[in-house]
Amino acid sequence: MSGLAIVGGGSWGTALAIVLAPRFPKVRLWVYEPDLAERIRTERENDLYLPGCPVPDNVDAVSDLAAVLEGASTVLSVMPSHLVRPLYTQMLPYLDESMTFVSATKGLENGTLLRMTEVIRQVVSARFEPPTAVISGPTFAREVARSSPTALVVASTDASLAASVQRAFAGPTFRLYTSPDPVGVEIGGSIKNVVAIGAGVLHGLELGSNAMAALITRGLAEMTRLAVALGGRAQTMAGLAGLGDLVLTCTGDLSRNRTVGMELAKGRKLDEIVGSMRMVAEGVKTTRAAVDLAARCGVEMPIAEQMLHMLDYGLAPQTAVRRLMERSLKGE
């Protein structure tokens, strides 16, 4: 893996460019805003999404898709989930069979209910069958960019591909474990954002540590049920891409999805909250897809259902909590 193209110049894409720069002779970072790409090139900092974190000299920020893909052997997707299909459609003429595709986007596509690697394969297979992997785990962009120790998972049904990405991406502060379960890894990375909105509600309502522990534990149960129903492995949910990411997103102050829940608990409207955020809170878009996917699989996901009622139908956060607590009694 010689050339790395990172498609998505938000906080996570920029952090990945920073941490992976020492492992590649050249990293190209696609940034949507041409003026921001120019500032990154000249000032060596993403002042919009990741201020205060220096961008290495071998990272070239561009706003042209053809330019970012030129000479790339690895394409790392870090765009928001709702942009994966349109961006890959635009990228398709510039892709070739020598490339490896790694997704770092957490979410499900509304309507199709596809995971991100499934979306990539569906688009790219119009020309050729793309080798795909996914990286996921408990990662806050700012901590990764500042070289805080971070561990995550690279998953693929192709063991040799997962091992190749592991070797290429791993470094002193960025440790990767391989997994044969992209289904579980992607479901964990998607559903934890939905649960984190609930965690923000509990924090905002000051309902205490007991409630938070219960939410995380039962949220993990929902993630596991859905992953297994889709062919994933239950043990994946006990690892970094499941429990690890869930705990981080539910408890960390840098969590955008947790912030959405906290603001809902204050009585703010969702449109106002989302409109005031510079970066995407993936759980807002993923919640509908998660509930629809659960219905398709015949899986119970009461936490996700109550989050949907809050987000889409304006249910009061206090009512959502009460509904969860007053559900019919059952065994664990």
C-alpha positions in Angstrom: 0.0 0.0 0.0 1.9 3.0 -1.3 -0.5 5.9 -1.9 -3.3 6.8 0.5 -6.4 8.8 -0.5 -8.6 9.9 2.3 -12.0 11.0 1.1 -13.5 13.3 3.8 -11.8 16.3 5.4 -13.8 16.6 8.6 -12.4 16.1 12.0 -12.1 12.3 11.7 -10.6 12.3 8.2 -8.1 15.0 9.2 -7.1 13.0 12.3 -6.6 9.9 10.2 -4.4 11.9 7.8 -2.3 13.1 10.7 -1.9 9.7 12.4 -1.3 7.8 9.1 1.0 10.3 7.5 4.2 8.7 8.9 3.2 5.3 7.3 2.8 6.6 3.7 5.1 8.6 1.5 2.2 10.7 0.3 -1.3 11.2 1.7 -4.0 13.1 -0.2 -6.9 14.4 1.8 -10.1 15.3 -0.1 -11.8 18.4 1.4 -15.2 19.6 0.2 -14.5 23.3 0.7 -11.8 24.6 -1.7 -10.9 27.5 0.6 -10.4 25.1 3.5 -8.2 22.8 1.4 -6.1 25.9 0.5 -5.7 26.9 4.1 -4.7 23.3 5.1 -2.0 23.4 2.4 -0.6 26.8 3.5 -1.3 26.9 7.3 -0.9 23.1 7.9 -4.0 23.1 10.0 -7.7 22.2 9.6 -8.9 25.4 11.3 -12.6 24.5 10.7 -12.9 21.0 12.0 -9.7 20.2 13.9 -8.1 23.4 15.0 -4.8 23.2 17.0 -3.7 19.9 15.4 -0.8 20.3 13.0 -1.1 18.5 9.6 2.1 16.9 8.4 3.9 18.2 5.3 3.3 15.0 3.3 -0.5 15.5 3.5 -1.8 17.2 0.5 -5.3 18.7 0.9 -7.3 18.9 -2.4 -10.9 19.5 -3.3 -10.9 17.6 -6.6 -11.9 13.9 -6.5 -9.8 12.9 -9.5 -6.7 14.5 -7.9 -7.2 12.8 -4.6 -7.4 9.4 -6.2 -4.5 9.7 -8.6 -1.9 7.1 -7.8 -3.8 5.8 -4.7 -3.5 2.2 -3.8 -5.8 2.6 -0.7 -9.0 4.6 -0.6 -10.1 5.5 2.9 -13.7 6.7 3.1 -14.4 9.1 5.9 -17.4 11.0 4.6 -20.8 11.2 6.4 -22.9 8.1 5.7 -25.5 9.9 3.6 -22.7 11.0 1.2 -21.1 7.6 0.6 -23.3 6.7 -2.3 -23.2 10.1 -4.2 -19.4 10.5 -3.6 -18.5 7.0 -4.8 -20.7 7.5 -7.8 -18.7 10.6 -8.6 -15.5 8.8 -7.9 -16.3 5.7 -10.0 -14.6 6.8 -13.3 -11.3 7.3 -11.3 -11.3 4.0 -9.5 -9.5 0.8 -10.6 -9.0 -2.8 -9.6 -5.6 -2.2 -8.1 -7.2 -0.2 -5.2 -8.2 -1.4 -1.8 -11.3 0.3 -0.2 -11.4 0.9 3.6 -14.5 2.5 5.2 -14.1 4.6 8.4 -17.7 5.9 8.2 -20.2 4.8 10.9 -23.8 4.6 9.9 -26.5 2.9 7.8 -28.0 4.2 4.6 -31.6 5.3 5.0 -34.0 3.6 2.6 -31.7 0.7 1.5 -30.6 0.0 5.1 -27.2 -1.0 3.8 -23.9 -0.9 5.7 -21.3 1.4 4.3 -19.1 -1.4 2.8 -22.3 -2.7 1.2 -22.9 0.7 -0.4 -19.4 0.9 -1.6 -19.6 -2.6 -3.2 -22.9 -1.8 -4.8 -21.6 1.3 -6.5 -18.2 0.1 -7.5 -19.3 -3.3 -8.7 -20.7 -1.6 -11.7 -17.1 -1.6 -12.9 -15.3 -4.3 -10.8 -15.6 -6.2 -7.5 -13.9 -4.0 -4.9 -11.8 -5.5 -2.0 -13.3 -3.8 1.1 -12.5 -3.5 4.8 -13.8 -1.4 7.6 -12.0 0.2 10.6 -14.0 1.1 13.7 -13.6 1.4 17.4 -13.5 3.8 20.4 -11.9 6.8 18.7 -12.3 10.6 19.2 -10.7 12.4 16.4 -8.9 15.0 18.5 -7.3 12.4 20.7 -6.1 10.4 17.7 -4.6 13.5 16.2 -2.8 14.3 19.4 -1.2 10.9 19.5 -3.2 9.6 22.4 -3.0 5.7 22.5 -5.9 4.4 20.5 -7.0 0.8 19.6 -9.5 -0.2 17.0 -10.5 -3.0 14.7 -10.0 -3.6 11.0 -12.5 -6.1 9.7 -12.9 -7.9 6.3 -14.1 -11.3 5.1 -10.7 -11.5 3.4 -8.3 -12.2 6.2 -5.2 -11.3 4.1 -6.8 -7.9 3.3 -7.5 -7.2 7.0 -3.9 -8.1 7.8 -2.5 -5.9 5.1 -4.5 -2.9 6.3 -3.4 -3.7 9.9 0.3 -3.6 8.9 -0.1 -0.5 6.8 -2.1 1.6 9.4 -0.6 0.5 12.7 1.8 2.7 14.5 3.2 3.6 18.0 -0.1 5.3 19.1 -2.5 3.6 16.7 -3.1 -0.1 17.3 -5.3 -2.3 15.1 -6.7 -5.7 15.7 -8.1 -7.8 12.8 -11.6 -9.3 12.7 -13.4 -11.5 10.2 -16.7 -9.9 11.0 -17.4 -6.7 9.1 -21.1 -7.1 9.8 -20.7 -6.9 13.6 -18.1 -4.2 13.4 -20.3 -2.0 11.2 -23.4 -2.6 13.2 -21.6 -1.8 16.4 -20.3 1.4 15.0 -23.7 2.4 13.7 -26.0 1.5 16.6 -23.7 2.9 19.4 -24.5 6.4 18.0 -28.2 5.8 18.5 -27.7 4.7 22.1 -25.4 7.6 22.8 -28.2 10.0 22.1 -30.1 8.3 24.9 -27.0 8.6 27.1 -27.0 12.3 26.5 -30.6 12.5 27.5 -29.9 10.7 30.8 -26.9 13.0 31.5 -29.0 16.1 30.6 -31.8 15.1 32.9 -29.3 14.3 35.7 -30.7 10.8 36.1 -27.6 9.3 37.6 -25.0 6.6 37.1 -27.4 3.7 37.7 -29.5 4.8 34.7 -26.4 5.3 32.5 -25.1 1.8 33.3 -28.4 0.3 32.5 -28.7 2.1 29.2 -25.2 1.1 28.1 -25.8 -2.6 29.1 -29.3 -2.8 27.4 -28.0 -0.8 24.4 -25.3 -3.4 24.0 -28.0 -6.1 24.1 -29.8 -4.4 21.2 -26.6 -4.0 19.2 -25.8 -7.7 19.7 -29.3 -8.9 18.7 -29.2 -6.9 15.5 -25.7 -7.9 14.6 -26.4 -11.6 15.1 -29.6 -11.4 13.1 -27.6 -10.0 10.2 -25.0 -12.8 10.4 -22.5 -11.0 12.7 -20.8 -12.5 15.7 -22.0 -11.9 19.3 -18.3 -11.8 20.5 -17.6 -8.9 18.2 -20.0 -6.8 20.3 -17.9 -7.5 23.4 -14.8 -6.0 21.8 -13.5 -2.6 20.7 -16.0 -2.0 17.9 -18.9 -2.9 20.2 -18.7 -2.3 23.9 -15.5 -0.2 23.6 -17.1 2.3 21.2 -20.4 2.2 23.0 -18.8 3.2 26.3 -16.7 6.0 24.8 -19.6 7.5 22.9 -22.0 7.3 25.8 -19.7 8.8 28.4 -17.2 11.0 26.5 -17.6 14.8 26.4 -16.4 14.9 22.8 -19.3 12.7 21.6 -21.5 14.6 19.2 -24.4 12.2 19.5 -24.3 12.4 23.3 -24.4 16.2 22.9 -27.6 15.9 20.8 -29.3 14.0 23.6 -28.1 16.5 26.2 -29.6 19.4 24.2 -32.9 17.5 23.7 -33.0 17.1 27.4 -32.8 20.9 27.8 -36.0 21.2 25.6 -34.3 22.4 22.4 -35.7 21.3 19.1 -33.8 18.8 16.9 -33.5 21.1 13.9 -32.1 23.9 16.0 -29.5 21.5 17.6 -28.4 20.0 14.3 -28.3 23.4 12.6 -25.9 24.7 15.3 -23.5 21.8 14.9 -20.6 22.1 12.5 -20.1 18.3 12.2 -22.6 15.5 11.6 -24.0 13.5 14.5 -24.5 10.2 12.7 -27.0 8.8 15.2 -29.6 11.3 14.1 -29.7 9.8 10.6 -29.0 6.3 11.6 -31.9 5.9 14.1 -34.6 5.6 11.5 -32.5 3.0 9.5 -31.8 1.1 12.7 -35.4 0.8 13.6 -36.4 -0.2 10.1 -33.6 -2.8 9.9 -34.7 -4.2 13.3 -38.2 -4.5 12.0 -37.0 -6.3 8.9 -35.0 -8.8 11.0 -37.7 -9.2 13.6 -35.4 -7.9 16.3 -36.6 -5.9 19.4 -34.8 -2.6 19.8 -36.8 -0.6 22.4 -34.1 2.0 23.0 -33.7 2.7 19.3 -37.5 3.0 19.0 -37.8 5.6 21.7 -34.9 7.5 20.2 -36.8 7.6 16.9 -39.9 8.9 18.6 -37.9 11.6 20.2 -36.0 12.6 17.1 -38.7 12.3 14.4 -42.0 12.8 16.4 -41.0 15.2 19.1 -41.5 12.8 22.1 -40.4 14.4 25.3 -37.2 12.9 26.6 -38.8 12.3 30.0 -41.6 10.3 28.4 -39.1 8.2 26.4 -37.3 7.3 29.6 -40.6 6.4 31.4 -41.7 4.2 28.5 -38.5 2.2 28.6 -38.8 1.7 32.4 -42.5 0.7 32.2 -42.1 -1.9 29.5 -43.4 -5.4 30.4 -41.2 -7.3 32.7 -39.1 -10.2 31.3 -35.9 -12.1 31.8 -32.5 -10.7 30.9 
